[in-house]
Amino acid sequence: ADAKADALHWMVVGWRDRADLIASRTQLRVSLDEYDRTKNPAAVERMRGILRDAIEASRSATVLQVHDAEDRVVLSVTRGTGTVLDAGSIASAPTPAAETEYAGVAFEGKGPPQVRFVSRMESADHAVGSLVTVFDASELLELTADYHGLGNTGETLVIAPGPDGAPPRTLHPTRHDPGLEA
């Protein structure tokens, strides 16, 4: 059980670190600052190239979305397509006080949970916006489906609060009562 808890902890730390690393790219932050000041479309194209490279280099990032300082979507890139998403496709992501914060989990159809982090982006000592990074949590499903060392009845449960006061739910199918997964 301790090994599962450690693995889950390091999984979350890894997601947070990857989100933070992408948001800390100097040219991404400088380009967002330039776009905020000038609305220059060349700044958006530089950011698009940076985000395409970052998403292709990540094993589990599925969406990277840049918000300006007013929390307006500037650009979204999805894995494999590099296309701009509908601005309403990811909920508002106010610039966090800390560098990178967990911002919830979403479920898209029958696929794995989508875990979100929001990273503060600064340039020249002022906030220029934020980066929303969405990770496909397939590795979470792999971890919870491995019952090795847990005996015939043990299992790992990862529970997250529901959105807007909805009841909590497991983020994965359960071993003995599949009805627990909402």
C-alpha positions in Angstrom: 0.0 0.0 0.0 2.8 2.4 0.8 4.4 1.7 -2.6 1.1 2.6 -4.3 0.9 5.8 -2.3 4.5 6.7 -3.2 3.9 5.9 -6.9 0.7 8.1 -6.9 2.6 10.9 -5.2 5.4 10.8 -7.7 3.0 10.7 -10.6 1.3 13.9 -9.4 4.7 15.5 -8.8 5.8 14.6 -12.3 2.7 16.1 -13.8 3.2 19.3 -11.8 6.9 19.5 -12.7 6.1 19.0 -16.5 3.5 21.7 -16.4 5.9 24.0 -14.5 8.7 23.3 -17.0 6.5 24.2 -20.0 5.3 27.4 -18.4 8.8 28.4 -17.5 10.0 28.5 -21.1 11.4 32.0 -21.6 10.2 32.5 -25.1 6.7 31.4 -24.3 6.5 34.0 -21.5 8.1 36.7 -23.5 5.8 36.0 -26.5 2.7 36.2 -24.2 3.9 39.5 -22.8 4.5 40.8 -26.3 1.0 39.6 -27.4 -0.6 41.2 -24.3 1.0 44.6 -25.2 0.8 44.6 -29.0 -1.7 41.9 -30.1 1.0 40.9 -32.7 -0.1 37.6 -34.4 3.6 36.7 -34.8 3.8 36.3 -31.0 0.9 33.8 -31.1 2.7 31.8 -33.9 5.9 31.6 -31.7 3.8 30.4 -28.8 2.0 27.8 -31.0 5.4 26.4 -32.1 6.7 26.2 -28.5 3.5 24.5 -27.4 3.5 22.0 -30.3 7.1 21.0 -29.4 6.2 20.7 -25.7 3.1 18.6 -26.2 4.9 16.2 -28.6 7.8 15.8 -26.1 5.4 14.9 -23.3 4.1 11.4 -22.8 0.8 12.4 -21.3 0.0 16.1 -22.0 -3.1 16.3 -24.2 -3.9 20.0 -24.1 -1.8 23.1 -23.5 -3.8 26.4 -23.3 -2.4 29.9 -22.8 -4.5 32.5 -21.0 -3.6 36.2 -20.9 -3.5 38.2 -17.7 -7.3 38.9 -18.1 -7.9 35.1 -18.2 -8.9 35.2 -21.9 -7.8 32.2 -24.0 -5.0 33.2 -26.4 -4.1 29.8 -27.8 -4.8 26.1 -27.3 -2.9 23.2 -28.8 -4.0 19.6 -28.6 -1.9 16.5 -29.0 -1.4 15.4 -32.6 -3.3 18.2 -34.3 -1.8 21.4 -33.2 -5.2 23.0 -33.7 -6.8 25.8 -31.9 -9.6 24.6 -29.6 -12.9 26.4 -29.0 -12.3 28.9 -26.2 -15.0 27.4 -24.1 -13.5 23.9 -24.2 -11.5 24.4 -21.0 -13.0 26.2 -18.0 -11.7 29.5 -16.8 -8.2 29.3 -15.4 -7.4 32.3 -13.3 -3.7 33.0 -12.8 -2.6 31.1 -9.7 -0.8 32.8 -6.8 1.8 30.0 -6.8 3.8 28.8 -9.7 1.8 25.7 -10.6 -1.4 24.4 -8.9 -3.7 21.4 -9.4 -6.9 22.6 -11.1 -9.1 19.6 -11.0 -10.0 16.5 -13.1 -12.4 16.0 -15.9 -13.8 13.0 -17.6 -14.1 12.9 -21.4 -16.4 10.0 -22.5 -15.1 6.6 -21.6 -11.4 7.6 -21.7 -9.1 8.1 -18.8 -9.4 11.1 -16.4 -8.0 14.4 -17.6 -5.9 16.0 -14.8 -5.5 19.8 -15.1 -2.8 22.1 -13.7 -2.6 25.8 -14.0 0.8 27.6 -14.1 1.5 31.2 -13.4 3.5 32.9 -16.2 5.6 35.9 -15.5 7.8 38.1 -17.6 9.9 41.0 -16.3 8.6 40.5 -12.8 4.9 40.8 -13.6 2.2 38.2 -14.3 1.4 38.0 -18.0 -1.0 35.1 -17.8 -1.2 31.4 -17.2 -0.8 28.0 -18.9 -3.4 25.3 -18.4 -1.8 21.8 -18.9 -4.1 18.8 -19.2 -2.7 15.4 -18.7 -4.2 12.0 -19.8 -4.1 10.0 -16.6 -3.7 6.6 -18.2 -0.8 5.9 -15.9 -3.2 6.4 -13.0 -5.5 3.7 -14.4 -2.5 1.4 -14.8 -1.4 1.9 -11.2 -4.9 1.3 -9.7 -5.5 -1.8 -11.9 -2.3 -3.5 -10.6 -3.4 -5.5 -7.5 0.0 -7.1 -7.0 0.8 -7.2 -3.2 -2.7 -6.3 -2.2 -4.1 -9.8 -1.7 -7.5 -11.0 -2.9 -9.5 -8.0 -1.5 -7.2 -5.0 -1.5 -7.3 -2.2 -4.0 -6.0 1.3 -4.5 -8.7 4.0 -4.5 -8.1 7.5 -5.8 -11.0 9.8 -5.1 -11.5 13.4 -6.2 -14.1 15.9 -5.2 -16.9 16.4 -7.6 -17.2 19.7 -9.5 -19.3 22.5 -8.0 -20.3 20.6 -4.9 -21.1 17.3 -6.6 -20.3 14.2 -4.6 -16.7 12.8 -4.7 -16.0 10.0 -7.1 -13.3 7.5 -7.9 -11.0 8.3 -10.8 -10.9 4.8 -12.0 -12.8 1.5 -12.2 -12.9 -0.3 -8.8 -11.9 -3.9 -8.3 -15.0 -5.3 -6.5 -17.8 -2.8 -7.2 -17.6 -1.3 -10.7 -20.7 0.8 -9.8 -18.6 3.1 -7.6 -17.1 4.7 -10.6 -19.4 7.6 -11.7 
